[in-house]
Amino acid sequence: MSCLRFCLSIILVCIALQSCVKLSNERYNRLTIDERRALSAEYTQLAKRLEMGSAKNMQLLDKAVRINPKNDLAWRELSLPYLYAGMYEEWNQHIVKAIELNAQAWQAWRGYDRLFFFRDYAGALFDLDASDTLTRNQVDYPQNISVDYLRGLCYFGLKDYDKSVEYFQSFVQDETIKLGEGYLDESVFIYLGLIAIRQNKLKTAIGYFQRGNKFEESFADFNFHLAKVYCILDETELAQKELDIARNKFEDNNRLRGYRFEAIEQIYLSDIDALQEQLDVSTQLQEKPNNQS
């Protein structure tokens, strides 16, 4: 049944593409405003069924905005291939059009894109704050992520750690009330722990990492950062234990990652290897006095 549906959708797209060619030879001004809106919306939905950034996908979206230049969704969809290709100027030209037409829908999304794809923390914060003024008395969720969590990341990137903690804590409190702590995005505890380390609050950092580690599928990042803290405290046995767990989780692909972008403070196998070398040196230094005696 699913195969039949897929084949039917491909046939429908092909038919639509043929009609596009026919329509391109017509004058769009013969259509009423409502007909243009409906046709533009239809082309946008058909384009979303095709591979993003493919020639046919882009042709349909381009047709959609020419038929109805006020189709904000089509402008947004047109921006995405440029975003994923790292073509900032082209992406910005299209997303600006979408925001001009529907700021409430797309300004926070641009903030998300600026944050994760370009690390433009100040620009992202501007968009997130601006979006919040458009939707008072509610928390926005661009890409299904709390705007408070995103603002916490912006201030983290700007090294304004007190402000970052304020928004992260607001996120934790709000989500816990709404859903319960078990449904939190546990990555928030990675960033709270990292801030605590940078503020030389090592016990607080351990508490955050252990709190995040209690989630059902906790990331390797928690154990890795716990190992780093224990290294600082010269607790080499504990550090080695956490590092071994981190390596196993990492090899099982249980780690913090972004979708089409590098997660903020994402760890790599090379980080684990480097910390292992550091631990090996520390262990050797601790064993030397015992061997000499």
C-alpha positions as CSV (number, residue, x, y, z in Angstrom):
1,M,0.0,0.0,0.0
2,S,2.8,2.4,0.9
3,C,4.6,1.6,-2.4
4,L,1.3,2.3,-4.3
5,R,0.9,5.7,-2.5
6,F,4.5,6.6,-3.3
7,C,4.0,5.8,-7.0
8,L,0.8,7.8,-7.1
9,S,2.5,10.8,-5.5
10,I,5.3,10.6,-8.1
11,I,2.7,10.4,-10.9
12,L,0.9,13.5,-9.4
13,V,4.1,15.4,-9.3
14,C,4.9,14.6,-12.9
15,I,1.5,15.7,-14.0
16,A,1.9,18.9,-12.0
17,L,5.3,19.5,-13.6
18,Q,3.8,19.1,-17.1
19,S,1.0,21.6,-16.1
20,C,3.8,24.0,-14.9
21,V,5.3,24.0,-18.4
22,K,1.9,24.7,-19.9
23,L,1.2,27.4,-17.4
24,S,4.5,29.1,-18.1
25,N,3.3,30.0,-21.5
26,E,0.2,31.6,-20.1
27,R,-0.3,35.0,-18.5
28,Y,-0.7,34.7,-14.7
29,N,-2.7,37.9,-14.7
30,R,-5.6,36.0,-16.2
31,L,-6.0,34.1,-12.9
32,T,-7.9,35.7,-10.0
33,I,-6.1,36.5,-6.8
34,D,-7.7,33.5,-5.1
35,E,-6.7,31.2,-8.0
36,R,-3.1,32.4,-7.8
37,R,-2.9,31.8,-4.1
38,A,-4.4,28.3,-4.5
39,L,-2.1,27.4,-7.4
40,S,1.0,28.8,-5.6
41,A,0.1,26.8,-2.4
42,E,-0.4,23.6,-4.5
43,Y,3.0,24.0,-6.2
44,T,4.7,24.6,-2.8
45,Q,3.2,21.4,-1.4
46,L,4.2,19.4,-4.5
47,A,7.8,20.8,-4.2
48,K,8.0,19.5,-0.6
49,R,7.5,16.0,-1.9
50,L,10.6,16.2,-4.0
51,E,14.2,16.1,-3.0
52,M,15.1,19.4,-1.4
53,G,17.4,21.5,-3.7
54,S,16.8,19.3,-6.7
55,A,16.1,21.1,-10.0
56,K,12.4,20.2,-10.0
57,N,12.0,21.2,-6.4
58,M,13.5,24.6,-7.0
59,Q,11.5,25.1,-10.2
60,L,8.2,24.5,-8.5
61,L,9.1,26.8,-5.6
62,D,10.3,29.5,-8.0
63,K,7.0,29.1,-9.9
64,A,5.1,29.3,-6.7
65,V,6.6,32.7,-5.7
66,R,6.2,34.1,-9.2
67,I,2.5,33.2,-9.2
68,N,2.0,34.5,-5.7
69,P,4.9,36.7,-4.3
70,K,3.1,36.7,-0.9
71,N,3.6,33.0,-0.4
72,D,5.8,33.1,2.7
73,L,6.1,29.3,3.0
74,A,7.5,29.1,-0.5
75,W,10.1,31.8,0.2
76,R,11.1,29.9,3.3
77,E,11.4,26.6,1.4
78,L,13.4,28.3,-1.2
79,S,15.9,29.5,1.4
80,L,16.7,26.0,2.8
81,P,18.9,24.5,0.1
82,Y,21.1,27.7,0.3
83,L,21.2,27.4,4.1
84,Y,22.3,23.8,4.0
85,A,24.9,24.6,1.3
86,G,26.4,27.4,3.5
87,M,25.4,30.1,1.0
88,Y,24.6,32.8,3.5
89,E,23.7,35.7,1.2
90,E,21.3,33.6,-1.0
91,W,19.7,32.1,2.1
92,N,19.3,35.5,3.7
93,Q,17.7,37.0,0.6
94,H,14.9,34.4,0.6
95,I,14.3,34.1,4.4
96,V,14.0,37.9,4.6
97,K,11.2,37.8,2.1
98,A,9.4,35.2,4.2
99,I,9.9,37.3,7.4
100,E,8.6,40.4,5.7
101,L,5.4,38.5,4.8
102,N,5.0,36.6,8.0
103,A,7.4,37.6,10.8
104,Q,5.4,35.7,13.5
105,A,5.9,32.5,11.6
106,W,9.6,32.8,10.5
107,Q,11.6,35.3,12.5
108,A,12.3,32.8,15.3
109,W,13.2,30.2,12.7
110,R,15.8,32.6,11.2
111,G,17.1,32.9,14.8
112,Y,17.4,29.2,15.0
113,D,19.3,29.1,11.6
114,R,21.6,31.9,12.6
115,L,22.5,30.2,15.9
116,F,23.2,26.7,14.7
117,F,24.4,27.1,11.1
118,F,26.3,30.4,11.3
119,R,27.1,30.8,15.1
120,D,25.8,34.3,14.8
121,Y,24.8,34.5,18.5
122,A,24.0,38.2,18.5
123,G,21.9,38.0,15.3
124,A,20.1,34.9,16.5
125,L,19.3,36.6,19.8
126,F,17.9,39.6,18.0
127,D,15.5,37.4,16.0
128,L,14.5,35.3,19.0
129,D,13.7,38.4,21.1
130,A,11.9,40.1,18.2
131,S,9.8,37.0,17.7
132,D,8.9,36.9,21.4
133,T,7.5,40.4,21.2
134,L,5.1,39.2,18.5
135,T,3.8,36.4,20.6
136,R,3.4,37.8,24.1
137,N,2.4,35.6,27.0
138,Q,3.6,32.4,25.3
139,V,6.9,30.6,24.7
140,D,7.8,30.1,21.1
141,Y,9.1,26.8,19.8
142,P,10.9,27.2,16.4
143,Q,11.8,23.7,15.2
144,N,10.0,22.4,18.3
145,I,12.7,23.9,20.6
146,S,11.9,26.3,23.4
147,V,13.0,29.9,22.6
148,D,14.3,30.1,26.2
149,Y,16.6,27.2,25.6
150,L,17.8,28.8,22.3
151,R,18.4,32.1,24.1
152,G,20.4,30.3,26.7
153,L,22.6,28.9,23.9
154,C,23.0,32.4,22.4
155,Y,24.2,33.9,25.7
156,F,26.4,30.8,26.2
157,G,28.1,31.6,22.9
158,L,28.4,35.2,23.8
159,K,30.0,34.1,27.1
160,D,27.4,35.9,29.2
161,Y,27.1,32.9,31.5
162,D,24.8,34.4,34.2
163,K,22.3,35.3,31.5
164,S,22.7,31.9,29.9
165,V,22.0,30.1,33.2
166,E,18.9,32.4,33.7
167,Y,17.4,31.2,30.5
168,F,18.4,27.6,30.8
169,Q,16.9,27.5,34.3
170,S,13.7,29.1,33.0
171,F,13.5,26.5,30.3
172,V,14.0,23.6,32.8
173,Q,11.4,25.0,35.1
174,D,8.8,25.7,32.4
175,E,9.3,22.3,30.7
176,T,9.2,20.4,34.0
177,I,5.9,22.1,35.0
178,K,4.4,21.3,31.6
179,L,5.7,17.9,30.9
180,G,7.9,16.6,33.7
181,E,11.7,16.5,33.9
182,G,11.7,13.1,32.2
183,Y,10.7,14.8,28.9
184,L,13.3,17.6,29.0
185,D,16.0,18.1,26.4
186,E,18.7,16.7,28.6
187,S,21.4,18.6,26.6
188,V,20.6,21.6,28.7
189,F,22.5,20.0,31.6
190,I,25.6,19.7,29.4
191,Y,25.7,23.5,28.9
192,L,24.8,24.2,32.6
193,G,27.7,21.9,33.6
194,L,30.1,23.5,31.2
195,I,29.2,27.0,32.5
196,A,29.8,25.7,36.1
197,I,33.3,24.5,35.1
198,R,34.1,27.9,33.5
199,Q,33.0,29.5,36.7
200,N,35.2,27.1,38.7
201,K,32.1,25.5,40.4
202,L,33.2,21.9,39.9
203,K,30.9,20.2,42.4
204,T,28.0,22.1,40.7
205,A,29.2,20.9,37.3
206,I,29.3,17.3,38.5
207,G,25.7,17.6,39.8
208,Y,24.5,18.8,36.4
209,F,26.3,16.1,34.5
210,Q,25.0,13.4,36.8
211,R,21.5,14.8,36.5
212,G,21.7,14.6,32.7
213,N,23.1,11.1,33.0
214,K,19.9,9.9,34.7
215,F,18.0,10.1,31.4
216,E,17.1,6.9,29.7
217,E,19.5,7.5,26.8
218,S,22.1,9.8,28.3
219,F,24.8,11.1,25.9
220,A,28.4,10.2,26.0
221,D,29.0,13.9,26.5
222,F,27.9,13.7,30.2
223,N,30.5,11.0,31.0
224,F,33.2,12.7,29.0
225,H,32.8,16.0,30.8
226,L,32.5,14.2,34.2
227,A,35.9,12.5,33.3
228,K,37.4,16.0,32.6
229,V,36.2,17.3,36.0
230,Y,37.5,14.3,37.8
231,C,40.9,14.8,36.0
232,I,40.9,18.4,37.4
233,L,40.3,17.0,40.8
234,D,43.0,14.3,40.4
235,E,40.4,11.6,40.8
236,T,42.0,9.4,38.1
237,E,40.1,6.2,38.8
238,L,36.7,7.9,38.6
239,A,37.9,9.8,35.5
240,Q,38.9,6.6,33.8
241,K,35.6,4.9,34.6
242,E,33.6,7.8,33.1
243,L,35.9,8.0,30.1
244,D,35.4,4.3,29.4
245,I,31.6,4.7,29.5
246,A,31.9,7.8,27.3
247,R,33.9,5.9,24.7
248,N,31.3,3.0,24.7
249,K,28.4,5.4,24.3
250,F,30.2,7.3,21.6
251,E,30.9,4.2,19.6
252,D,27.2,3.3,19.9
253,N,26.4,6.7,18.4
254,N,24.8,7.9,21.6
255,R,26.1,11.4,21.7
256,L,25.1,15.0,21.1
257,R,24.8,15.8,17.4
258,G,23.0,18.4,15.3
259,Y,20.9,17.9,12.2
260,R,22.9,19.1,9.2
261,F,25.1,21.2,11.5
262,E,27.7,20.6,14.2
263,A,26.2,20.8,17.7
264,I,27.5,23.5,20.0
265,E,30.3,21.9,22.1
266,Q,30.0,18.7,20.2
267,I,32.6,16.1,21.2
268,Y,34.6,13.8,18.8
269,L,36.5,10.6,19.2
270,S,39.7,12.6,19.1
271,D,38.6,14.5,22.2
272,I,38.2,11.2,24.1
273,D,41.6,9.9,22.8
274,A,43.3,13.2,23.9
275,L,41.8,12.9,27.4
276,Q,42.8,9.3,27.6
277,E,46.4,10.3,26.8
278,Q,46.2,12.9,29.6
279,L,44.9,10.3,32.0
280,D,47.7,7.8,31.1
281,V,50.3,10.5,31.9
282,S,48.6,11.3,35.2
283,T,48.5,7.6,36.1
284,Q,52.2,7.1,35.3
285,L,53.1,10.1,37.5
286,Q,51.1,8.8,40.4
287,E,52.7,5.4,40.1
288,K,56.4,6.7,40.0
289,P,56.7,7.5,43.7
290,N,55.4,4.1,44.6
291,N,57.9,2.3,42.3
292,Q,60.8,4.4,43.6
293,S,60.0,3.5,47.2
